[in-house]
Amino acid sequence: MAKVTIVGAGNVGATAAHIIASKNLADVVMVDVAEGLPQGKALDMMHMRSVEKFTVSVSGSNDYEATAGSDIVVITAGIARKPGMTREDLLGVNAGIMRSVIDQAIKYSPEAVYICVTNPLDVMTYLAYQESGLPAKRLMGMGGVLDSSRLSFAVCEKLGCDPADVRAWAVGAHGEGMVCWPRLTTVAGQSIVDLLSPEEVDEVVARCVKGGAEVVAHLKTGSAYYAPGASIAKMVEAILTDSDEILSVCAHLDGQYGIDDLYMNVPVRLGKGGVEEVVEFELTDEELADLQRSADSVRKGLDALPAKSE
Ligand SMILES: NC(=O)c1ccc[n+]([C@@H]2O[C@H](COP(=O)([O-])OP(=O)(O)OC[C@H]3O[C@@H](n4cnc5c(N)ncnc54)[C@H](O)[C@@H]3O)[C@@H](O)[C@H]2O)c1
């Protein structure tokens, strides 16, 4: 049975653990600095095994030894947004957490595929890449699956269509610099630019970009976790089943789309080895310029990254 470690047993991590277990995808180990938290949540999930009829195990620990030999390590450890905060406000605290987590996780699972989730996502994923020395193929971030799913939701709300018919693309920075591709977003094969007025297209794009902030404003004490948890599980499934599915994933760009040495959401073919390929869609000049502007917003975040304290 495959093994998935989730570092950070908070809202996002535990939700992802629940979905991965419910789908019977892998044994799950949750690790957290909070004593008792991963153990308690894991036991609670094991108590629902007979109800949900899964056979994989879920366990919790404060020690990385329990994570040894994982196939996938998901990092959700860190603080989340509160109302009025941007993802970028989390930079300083979460950079320290990301550095310590990746160092410890890699000791026990040097061959795993790593999925970073902690915000600000693109900067944290690049930091993990630098810190770990992992090949870019085996290290990625989750942001685009969630953003694309929010775009899909906004399209469904507007058109009253079946979510199964929607293929939505949100790429670029996982933050204010996010880019939606309406021309490439389709409902049963038809582009939404042919189904909606330009004003309506702007509305669904705005709904997607502001989706995370909308949830934060309702919750007041933290940020979204059901859709993020499901998005993590989707990526875990694609990797474990070697699905070759093309999803919007925060991947290392090495010249693709004219962007070099940066992590950002782009279409990626996911498989057993992790990022099997960054897929280059044919874009209009305007779409390409938007993506490159988004890359600039990620670079600004990287410039603000505090140096490692020795
Ligand atoms: N990429 C995305 O799409 C996306 C979506 C939602 C949330 N997030 C981010 O995910 C992170 C977690 O969000 P959440 O809502 O689960 O927060 P949360 O506060 O519910 O959980 C975070 C957990 O991390 C743990 N933690 C802190 N430092 C740790 C360390 N050094 N080692 C191990 N565990 C540690 C905490 O004890 C806590 O249980 C935040 O940074 C949030 O912004 C990203």
The ligand as a MOL file (V3000), in Angstrom:
LIG
                    3D

  0  0  0     0  0            999 V3000
M  V30 BEGIN CTAB
M  V30 COUNTS 44 48 0 0 0
M  V30 BEGIN ATOM
M  V30 1 N -2.1320 26.3420 -1.5020 0
M  V30 2 C -3.4150 26.4920 -1.2630 0
M  V30 3 O -4.2440 26.4490 -2.1700 0
M  V30 4 C -3.8890 26.6740 0.1460 0
M  V30 5 C -5.2570 26.6140 0.4650 0
M  V30 6 C -5.6460 26.7600 1.7910 0
M  V30 7 C -4.6830 26.9910 2.7780 0
M  V30 8 N -3.3840 27.0770 2.4320 0 CHG=1
M  V30 9 C -2.3360 27.2970 3.4270 0
M  V30 10 O -2.1260 26.0730 4.1190 0
M  V30 11 C -1.5820 26.3630 5.4240 0
M  V30 12 C -2.3910 25.6030 6.4770 0
M  V30 13 O -3.7000 26.1060 6.5300 0
M  V30 14 P -4.7410 25.5220 7.6140 0
M  V30 15 O -6.0340 26.1810 7.3740 0
M  V30 16 O -4.6690 24.0210 7.6360 0 CHG=-1
M  V30 17 O -4.0950 26.0850 8.9600 0
M  V30 18 P -4.2510 25.4450 10.4310 0
M  V30 19 O -3.8120 26.5160 11.3710 0
M  V30 20 O -5.5870 24.8530 10.5960 0
M  V30 21 O -3.1790 24.2570 10.4340 0
M  V30 22 C -1.8150 24.4560 10.3570 0
M  V30 23 C -1.1500 23.3660 11.1860 0
M  V30 24 O 0.2730 23.4740 10.9870 0
M  V30 25 C 0.8570 23.0780 12.2240 0
M  V30 26 N 2.2420 23.5090 12.2850 0
M  V30 27 C 2.7320 24.7500 12.5120 0
M  V30 28 N 4.0860 24.7120 12.4830 0
M  V30 29 C 4.4420 23.4410 12.2380 0
M  V30 30 C 5.6860 22.7800 12.0790 0
M  V30 31 N 6.8510 23.4350 12.1880 0
M  V30 32 N 5.6760 21.4470 11.8410 0
M  V30 33 C 4.5090 20.7610 11.7380 0
M  V30 34 N 3.3120 21.3380 11.8710 0
M  V30 35 C 3.2720 22.6550 12.1110 0
M  V30 36 C -0.0340 23.7280 13.2660 0
M  V30 37 O 0.1490 23.1450 14.5440 0
M  V30 38 C -1.4000 23.4880 12.6750 0
M  V30 39 O -1.9940 22.2870 13.1590 0
M  V30 40 C -1.6390 27.8870 5.5580 0
M  V30 41 O -0.3760 28.4510 5.2480 0
M  V30 42 C -2.6520 28.3010 4.5060 0
M  V30 43 O -2.4720 29.6280 4.0710 0
M  V30 44 C -2.9640 26.9250 1.1380 0
M  V30 END ATOM
M  V30 BEGIN BOND
M  V30 1 1 1 2
M  V30 2 2 2 3
M  V30 3 1 2 4
M  V30 4 1 4 5
M  V30 5 2 4 44
M  V30 6 2 5 6
M  V30 7 1 6 7
M  V30 8 2 7 8
M  V30 9 1 8 9
M  V30 10 1 8 44
M  V30 11 1 9 10
M  V30 12 1 9 42
M  V30 13 1 10 11
M  V30 14 1 11 12
M  V30 15 1 11 40
M  V30 16 1 12 13
M  V30 17 1 13 14
M  V30 18 2 14 15
M  V30 19 1 14 16
M  V30 20 1 14 17
M  V30 21 1 17 18
M  V30 22 2 18 19
M  V30 23 1 18 20
M  V30 24 1 18 21
M  V30 25 1 21 22
M  V30 26 1 22 23
M  V30 27 1 23 24
M  V30 28 1 23 38
M  V30 29 1 24 25
M  V30 30 1 25 26
M  V30 31 1 25 36
M  V30 32 1 26 27
M  V30 33 1 26 35
M  V30 34 2 27 28
M  V30 35 1 28 29
M  V30 36 1 29 30
M  V30 37 2 29 35
M  V30 38 1 30 31
M  V30 39 2 30 32
M  V30 40 1 32 33
M  V30 41 2 33 34
M  V30 42 1 34 35
M  V30 43 1 36 37
M  V30 44 1 36 38
M  V30 45 1 38 39
M  V30 46 1 40 41
M  V30 47 1 40 42
M  V30 48 1 42 43
M  V30 END BOND
M  V30 END CTAB
M  END
